[in-house]
Amino acid sequence: MDMLMDDKIAAFKLTDWRKLGQGLHARYVVSDFGAGVRFVTAVAAAGDELGHHPQVQLGDGYVDLKLISADAIYRDGEGVEHVVEWVTQRDIDLAGRITDVAAELGVVADPGSITTIELALDTANAAAIAPMWAALLTGSTSSVGYGTIGGGVRDVLGRVPNLWFQDTDAHETPRQRFHLDVWVAPEVREQRIAAAVAAGGVIVDDSEAPSFVVLADSDGNKACVCTAEAR
């Protein structure tokens, strides 16, 4: 099934869900762990009906859901098909069904509280270093390029954040080469940036806003606040 670009995903106006990174994410607030279990059971039944299921994290007071298709099709500029992890129509359909289930059960979404983290490493030698990082993070070099057309590292079991390599010119060390990509819902982007600035951070570059804004701490260590807007 074809992957859906961010503008098409946004056009569905999924009130409970936000596109962060490669997938759709939702957080639902529940009264206690038992209520969360009952909600997840209803979500599982909805998934059974559509033949697709979300990734689930259940806690005392919340249920976090992620929807992504492991067999999304990306077509490059030459029309060659690549299998990637991304959002497809089946994720959109199930997101809508889960929203209905939540409404039926009186479970409220809290999209503004969702955050996901990705790791980014500046390097001029991605192909050479990717296998080591794959083995270190996931235990297998087979995770290099999994679910992506690039050479990034993605854990099929979802145990660690995605690691992607940002191409850069060769340079002397030391200098900061790792940074965090902090994905948030678009409506809380300004709030999150303001909170970081109030806590001592500075805005280094906002020329790509709202897609991402680069912040730095007082030591100069950088991170990006990212959204799916304007990508």
N, C-alpha and C positions, 0 to 999 in steps of 0.2 A: 504494500500500500504506500502511496506517495507521502513523503514528508510534507508538512504544512509549514510555510514560512510564517514569521512572527506577525505580519500584518493580517494574514488570513486567520490566524489563531485569535488575534484581538477582535476581529469582526464578529466572532461568535459571542462576545460579551459574557463570558463565563463568570458570573458574579462571585462564586466561591473560590475560584481558581486563579493562580497567577503563573505565568510562564517564567521560570527561573532556570537559567542554563539551558539544558536540552529537554527538560520535561515540564509537565504541569504539576503544580504543587497546591495542596490545600491543607489547612489546619482547622479541625473542628473541636470546639470546646464541649466537654462532657462533664457531668456532675461528679462522676467517680469512675473507678476502673471498670466496675461492672457495667455501667452505662456505655463505656467505650467498647466493651466486648460485644454488647448487644448491637451497637451501631456497626461494628466491623462485620458481625454476622450478616446483617442486612446488606451491607456493601458487597460481601462475598456472594450473596444470592443474586444481586444485580449484575455482578460480574459474570456469574454462571450463565445468566440469560444472554449476555452479549458475547460470551466467549473470550473475555479479556478481564484482567484483574490488576488492581493497583499494588504498588509496594506500600507496606503499612508499618508505621511505628506507633505503638500504643503506650501511653503513659497514664499516670494518675491525674486525670483532668483534661487530657487532650488525645486526639487521634490525628496523626500526620499521614497524609496520603500523597503518593507520587504516581503519575501516569506517564508512561513512555512506552514506545513500541521498539522492540529490538530488531525488527525487520523493516524499518522504514526505508523507502527508496529515494535516493538523491541522484539526480541526473546532472552531470557536469556540463560544461559548455560545449562539449563534443557529443553530448547525448548518451554517454556511457553511464550505465546504472551502477550505483554503489549502495550496499546495504549499510545503514547507519542506525544508531539509537536516536530517535527523535519523536516528535509528536505527529500522529496521524489522525485520520478521521475517527478511527475506533477509540482513541483517547478522548476526543471531543465528545463522542456519543456517550461514553461511560461517565465522563465528568458531569454531563447534564443529568444523567440518570442518578448519580450519587447525590447531586444537589437536590433532586426531588426526594430521594430517600431521607436526606437530612431534614428537609422541611416536614416530611410526614412524621418524623420522630421528634421534632422540636429541637434538633441539634443545630447550633449556630456556628457559622464559619468565622474565622478570625484571620483573614488573609494578610493583614498588615504585620502579623507577628512571625511570618515565615522568613527564614534566612537559610540560604545554602552557600557552601564554601567550595571554591575550586582553587587549586594550586597552579601557579604559572611560573615558569623558569625561563629566563632570558638565556639563550645559548646560540652559538654559531655552529654547534655540533650535535644537533638533535638526534640524528640517526645513530651516532656513535654512543651517546649516553643513555638513550631511551631504554635499551634492554636492562641495564643495571637498575634503573629506577623502577621498572616494571617488576623485576625479580624481588627488589627490596620491599616494595609496597604491597604486592599481591602474591608473591611466591612463584610467579611464572612469567617468562618473557612473552607468552602468548597474549598478554593483555596490552602489548604495544599495538596501537591501531584498532583495538576492539571497538566497534560501534562508531567509528569515525573514519573520514577519508584522510585524516592527517596521521601523524605518528605519535599522538598523545597516548597516555596510559589511562585505561578505564578498567576498573575491577568489575568483573561480571557478577560478583556477589555483593557489590555495593558496600564493601566494608570501609573503604577509604575514599576521600575526595578525588575527583578527576584531576589528573596532572596533564597540563598541556604545555607545549614548548613555544615560546615567543621568539621568532627569528631575530637575531641581532648581529651586528658586526663583531668580529673577534676583538677581545679587549683584555687588558691586564686585570688580574685580580689583586687585591680584593675590591669588590663593589657589590651592591645589592643585586642579586640575580633571581632570588625567589621573591614572589609577592603573592598576596591573597587576593582573589576575586570574591567579593562579598555580594551575593545576589539577593536583592530585596524586592518587595512589591513596589511598583511605581509610585503609589500614593504615599509611601513612607520614605522615599529616597531623600527628599529635602530634610526631613526630620532626622534621619540617620546621619546625614552629613553634618547637620548643625550640631548634633550631639557630640560627634567626634571632634569638631572644631572647638566646641565649648570645653571639651576635656583636654585641649592642648594641641590638637591636630591643626594642620594647615592644608588648604586646597592648593595643590601643585599645578593641576591642569584640568580645566572644565570645558575644553574646546570640543569634546565629543559628547557632552551632556545632551539628552538624558541617557544615552547609551551607557556611558561610564564616566566617572569623575575620579581623578587620581588624588589621593590624600597622602600626607606624610606625618609621622610623629616628630617629636622634637629632635630625635637623632637622625632624621632623614629617611627612615624606613617607610616604604610606600605600600599602599594597598589601593584597590579600585572598588568603588561602589557601583554595581552594575544593575541594569534593568533590561527588559526585553524591548523597550521603547526605542524607536528610530534605528533599528538594526536592519 
